Amino acid sequence: MVSLTLPGERDTLFSPPVPQAGSVHVQIRSLTKRYAGQQQDALRNIDLQVRRGEIFGIIGRSGAGKSTLIRCLNRLETPSSGQVVIDGIELGTLQDAALVKWRRRTGMIFQHFNLLSAKTVRENIELPMKVAGVPAAERRRKVDELLALVGLEARQHAWPAQLSGGQKQRVGIARALVHDPELLLCDEATSALDPETTRATLSLLRKINQQRRITIVLITHEMDVVHDLCHQVAVIDQGEIIERGPVWQVYSDPQHETTRQLLNPQFSTLPAAIQPLLTATRQHAHSRLLVRLRYTGQGAQPDLAAISARISGGLTLLYSAVEWVQEKPTGQLLLLLDAQHDATVAQHALNNLADQLEIAGYVTGS
């Protein structure tokens, strides 16, 4: 299997922008949540910071606590202990009227769209402003602006039943932006969409982040969403944050087994067909050395010409899984060297051509 993605090939469309340095927008401090009647915490001692203008992803398996965490961020759930501080305001101190006002300035995008079937696209987008008492002329102007932003001008009088899943989600995104929020919360916003529609939705969210400088916090179980959209990522497992950092760093060199399984299993495993042929020591004169070159965004480049120039005789590129994440190469190359080479020669020859060099063993047979 060869899955070598060249720089620019995928990132031309999906490279997350590098955010400008900003102040802390969202601060989560020692957040714990236990539901009534439960013996185990749904969330336990969560500490996170999200800077203004970032796209921050929270990834984890089903049941890990992702939805509970994002519901604590908009106070649909009340934490058992700890604080959520947004723009310097501790949400737990807000009374009902102040909380309603704050929520209007915080956009929320849901997995299942939550559109009213008896209202048109235009009416669904307009509804939050109508409830808030926004004058009719201002509502019309805002709806026109948002229809243009999400590309639904031609479908503004359609009913939800006449829309595709992607169009419904675009209505949901437009509706979330009616009060010009500075914070946008996304609850599995792409999990009900097909891959092509997911790509279009991520592109729209990126455009909103870039044009409007909106901070986006999203939860997902989808690796590609984090890879293609986010600047920072936190991994949650059984209610705890087990890993966090820039996407390229967590993606390229995950420290926790759960993270490895979620983000890049193909970057750390050996192909199944090779494993039965692999031994720790050379068994025959014709056994070939298997070398793993890892790229973790630390500066080394997967340059096959440079590798080939360092190795006398032939070599075989057995397997490649390298992608560029935030313009940094991540993944691995597996190379079979000619039988003349041993581990000492390979380590000396390939020094500095990868961020990590590993002698995987010797392969006999084909």
HELIX and SHEET records of a PDB file:
HELIX    1   1 ASP A   11  PHE A   14  1                                   4    
HELIX    2   2 LYS A   66  LEU A   73  1                                   8    
HELIX    3   3 LEU A   91  THR A   93  5                                   3    
HELIX    4   4 ASP A   96  ARG A  104  1                                   9    
HELIX    5   5 VAL A  121  VAL A  131  1                                  11    
HELIX    6   6 ALA A  136  VAL A  150  1                                  15    
HELIX    7   7 GLU A  153  ARG A  155  5                                   3    
HELIX    8   8 PRO A  160  GLN A  162  5                                   3    
HELIX    9   9 GLY A  165  ALA A  176  1                                  12    
HELIX   10  10 PRO A  195  ARG A  212  1                                  18    
HELIX   11  11 MET A  223  LEU A  229  1                                   7    
HELIX   12  12 VAL A  247  SER A  252  1                                   6    
HELIX   13  13 GLU A  257  LEU A  263  1                                   7    
HELIX   14  14 PRO A  265  PHE A  267  5                                   3    
HELIX   15  15 GLN A  275  LEU A  277  5                                   3    
HELIX   16  16 LEU A  304  ARG A  310  1                                   7    
HELIX   17  17 ALA A  343  ALA A  349  1                                   7    
SHEET    1   A 4 LEU A  43  ARG A  51  0                                        
SHEET    2   A 4 VAL A  24  LYS A  33 -1                                        
SHEET    3   A 4 SER A  81  ILE A  86 -1                                        
SHEET    4   A 4 ILE A  89  GLU A  90 -1                                        
SHEET    1   B 6 THR A 106  ILE A 109  0                                        
SHEET    2   B 6 LEU A 183  ASP A 187  1                                        
SHEET    3   B 6 THR A 215  THR A 220  1                                        
SHEET    4   B 6 ILE A  55  ILE A  59  1                                        
SHEET    5   B 6 GLN A 232  ASP A 237  1                                        
SHEET    6   B 6 GLU A 240  PRO A 246 -1                                        
SHEET    1   C 5 LEU A 278  THR A 279  0                                        
SHEET    2   C 5 GLN A 356  VAL A 363 -1                                        
SHEET    3   C 5 ARG A 288  THR A 296 -1                                        
SHEET    4   C 5 LYS A 328  LEU A 337 -1                                        
SHEET    5   C 5 LEU A 315  VAL A 325 -1                                        
END                                                                             
